[in-house]
Amino acid sequence: MTRLVLFISFLVAVVLVMSLGSFKNLTVDNKSFTYSEVKKNHDEKLETIEKLEEARLAALKKATEEEEPVEEGPLVVLDTPQLESGHSLYGKCIVCHGKAGEGKKSQNAPAIGGQFDWYIEKQVVAMQTGERVNQVMMPYIRALSAQDIKDLAAYISKLPWAKK
């Protein structure tokens, strides 16, 4: 233990001697401090910063002016009668599941956009038969025929995948 203490104290002494040796070699500058010169340098830096900020704001303004509003097209291309029927049936679902099927936490409705059509069909049929209990969905799906469910599932599967 004493050897370790002696070794550490020797290292500290070497570091101190090296520090003092380099301290003696520092050049001394007797240049006097002038407030006016420092203020002038500071003002020049502020002007440069101000010019850069103006250029940045001009670029931002130009970028925002160039952006044109993007018109939203349909989420799904309705190129088949099945998708057209599914689109009209999905009108009731928008209240809870959202326009793009993203789901709404306030309604406790899951995101269904982009889900497999067979899965949507299976779940809706399970709710209709009572195998899966969902009192909120029942008024909306009670009167749906098997073809309506297929159309609705096909439309929902074509919606963009819900982003989190």
N, C-alpha and C positions, 0 to 999 in steps of 0.2 A: 504494500500500500504506500509505503514511504517512497519507493522508487517512482511510482506513478505520480505522486504529488511533486517530487523533485523534477520529473520530466515535464509536467505541465507548467511548473513555475519557470523552467528553463525556456520553454516555448514562448511564454508570455514575455520574458525578458528579451528574447531575440526579436519578437515583434515590436516591442517598445523601442529598442535600439534602431531598428530599421525605420520606424516611423520618425524618430527624432533626426535620423540622418537625412531623410528625404525632406524634412521640414527646413533644415539648414540650406538646402539647395534651391528652395523656392525663390524666384526673383521678386523683388519688391518694386512695386510701381507707385511712384509718388505723384501720379497724375491726380489733380484735384477734381473733386466732384462738383459739377456745375448743374444746377437745377434746370436752367434754361435748355441745355443740351438734352437732358433726359426728357423734359417735357416735349421738346421738338420731336424726338424719336417716338415718343408715345403717341403724339398727335398724328404722325405719319402712319403708324400702325393702325390707328382708329380709322383713318381715311381709307386705307386699303381694305379693312374689314367692311366698311360701309359700302364700298364699290362692289366687293364680292357679294354682299348680301343683296344689293340692288340687282345684280346680274342673276342671282339665284331666284329672286322673286319674279323677275321678268321671264325667266325660263319657265317657272311654274305657271305663271299667268298664261303664257303662250300655249303651254301644254293643255291647260284646262279649257282654253278657248277653242282649241282644235278638236277636242273630243265632241263628237256628236252623239246625241242620245241613240241608243240601239233599240230598235223596235223589236219587241219580243214576238217571235213566231210561235206556232203551235209546238207544244212539247212533244207531241207524237204526230207523225204524218198519218193522216186518216185515209189510207189508200185502199182499204178493204171495207166491205159492209160490216164485218165483225168488229173492226176497230171503231167505226162510226157509232155503232150500237153501244160498244163499251164506253166510248166518250160520253155519250148522252146519259148512260147509267151512272157513270162516275161523278156526275154533277151533284148527286146527293152525298157522296163520300167526301167531297172537298171540305165540308164544314169541319170534320174531325181530322182527316188525314192530310189535308193541304192540297194545293193545286198540283204540285209535283210529286205527291205521295210522300212528302218528307216527314209526316207525322207531327202531332202537336202535343207537347207535354201537358199543357193546360187541360186538354181533353183526354189525356191518358191514352192517346191513340199512337200506335207504333208506326214507324216508317215502312211503307209498303212499296214505294216506287222502285222498279227494277227487280222486284222479287219474281221468282219463277212462277209461270202461269199455273202449272200443276199444283204448286203449293197453295197459292191463293184459292184456287178452285177447291182443293181438299178442305181448307180451313172454313170457307164459306159454307160448304155442304155440311161439315161437322157442326157448325153453328145452327144451321137450319134444322138438322135432325135432333139437336139437343145433346149430341155427343160432347160438344164443347159449349159451355154456357157463357153467353155474352148478352146480357139484357139490353145493353145500349145498341148493339148492332141488330138485334132481332126485328125491330120495326122496319128497318131499311132492307133487310134481306128476306123477309118472310114471303113476299110475293114473287121473288125471282124464280124464273124457270131455269132448267138445266142449261139451255142455250144462253140465257142472260148471264149466268154465272161464268160460262166459258168466254163470252164476249168481254165481260168485265175483267176477268183474269188476264185475257190477252192484252187488253188496253193497259192495265196496271203493269204488266211485265215489260211493256215498251217505254214506260216512264223512265226518266233518268234516275240512276242509282242515287239514293238519298245520301247527301253529304252530312257528316257529323260536325 
